[in-house]
């Protein structure tokens, strides 16, 4: 299973952020981000909360408690939400076959 270090690195790279950029966004040093990604230290609760919002993930995902990803579609119209939910359902049905 992934560790929080793996998740931070994965999410940072997926977002196209450098360690320096993430550090600036969080108001910390680049070496702090590097320490997290090397499992030498762990982010504070405040930094975890900021990364949850920045990367749009749950605490469970970031902390490697769960592999489930979530997507906030609450700002979409009812029709757009329904379309996304149908699409997810189609993917799940195809995977089950």
Secondary structure as a PSIPRED ss2 file (coil, helix, strand):
# PSIPRED VFORMAT (PSIPRED V4.0)

   1 X C   1.000  0.000  0.000
   2 X C   1.000  0.000  0.000
   3 X C   1.000  0.000  0.000
   4 X H   0.000  1.000  0.000
   5 X H   0.000  1.000  0.000
   6 X H   0.000  1.000  0.000
   7 X H   0.000  1.000  0.000
   8 X H   0.000  1.000  0.000
   9 X H   0.000  1.000  0.000
  10 X H   0.000  1.000  0.000
  11 X H   0.000  1.000  0.000
  12 X H   0.000  1.000  0.000
  13 X H   0.000  1.000  0.000
  14 X H   0.000  1.000  0.000
  15 X C   1.000  0.000  0.000
  16 X C   1.000  0.000  0.000
  17 X C   1.000  0.000  0.000
  18 X C   1.000  0.000  0.000
  19 X H   0.000  1.000  0.000
  20 X H   0.000  1.000  0.000
  21 X H   0.000  1.000  0.000
  22 X H   0.000  1.000  0.000
  23 X H   0.000  1.000  0.000
  24 X H   0.000  1.000  0.000
  25 X H   0.000  1.000  0.000
  26 X H   0.000  1.000  0.000
  27 X C   1.000  0.000  0.000
  28 X C   1.000  0.000  0.000
  29 X C   1.000  0.000  0.000
  30 X H   0.000  1.000  0.000
  31 X H   0.000  1.000  0.000
  32 X H   0.000  1.000  0.000
  33 X H   0.000  1.000  0.000
  34 X H   0.000  1.000  0.000
  35 X H   0.000  1.000  0.000
  36 X H   0.000  1.000  0.000
  37 X H   0.000  1.000  0.000
  38 X C   1.000  0.000  0.000
  39 X C   1.000  0.000  0.000
  40 X C   1.000  0.000  0.000
  41 X C   1.000  0.000  0.000
  42 X C   1.000  0.000  0.000
  43 X C   1.000  0.000  0.000
  44 X C   1.000  0.000  0.000
  45 X H   0.000  1.000  0.000
  46 X H   0.000  1.000  0.000
  47 X H   0.000  1.000  0.000
  48 X H   0.000  1.000  0.000
  49 X H   0.000  1.000  0.000
  50 X H   0.000  1.000  0.000
  51 X H   0.000  1.000  0.000
  52 X H   0.000  1.000  0.000
  53 X H   0.000  1.000  0.000
  54 X H   0.000  1.000  0.000
  55 X H   0.000  1.000  0.000
  56 X C   1.000  0.000  0.000
  57 X C   1.000  0.000  0.000
  58 X C   1.000  0.000  0.000
  59 X H   0.000  1.000  0.000
  60 X H   0.000  1.000  0.000
  61 X H   0.000  1.000  0.000
  62 X H   0.000  1.000  0.000
  63 X C   1.000  0.000  0.000
  64 X C   1.000  0.000  0.000
  65 X C   1.000  0.000  0.000
  66 X C   1.000  0.000  0.000
  67 X C   1.000  0.000  0.000
  68 X C   1.000  0.000  0.000
  69 X C   1.000  0.000  0.000
  70 X C   1.000  0.000  0.000
  71 X C   1.000  0.000  0.000
  72 X C   1.000  0.000  0.000
  73 X C   1.000  0.000  0.000
  74 X C   1.000  0.000  0.000
  75 X C   1.000  0.000  0.000
  76 X C   1.000  0.000  0.000
  77 X C   1.000  0.000  0.000
  78 X H   0.000  1.000  0.000
  79 X H   0.000  1.000  0.000
  80 X H   0.000  1.000  0.000
  81 X H   0.000  1.000  0.000
  82 X H   0.000  1.000  0.000
  83 X H   0.000  1.000  0.000
  84 X H   0.000  1.000  0.000
  85 X H   0.000  1.000  0.000
  86 X H   0.000  1.000  0.000
  87 X H   0.000  1.000  0.000
  88 X H   0.000  1.000  0.000
  89 X H   0.000  1.000  0.000
  90 X H   0.000  1.000  0.000
  91 X H   0.000  1.000  0.000
  92 X H   0.000  1.000  0.000
  93 X H   0.000  1.000  0.000
  94 X H   0.000  1.000  0.000
  95 X H   0.000  1.000  0.000
  96 X H   0.000  1.000  0.000
  97 X C   1.000  0.000  0.000
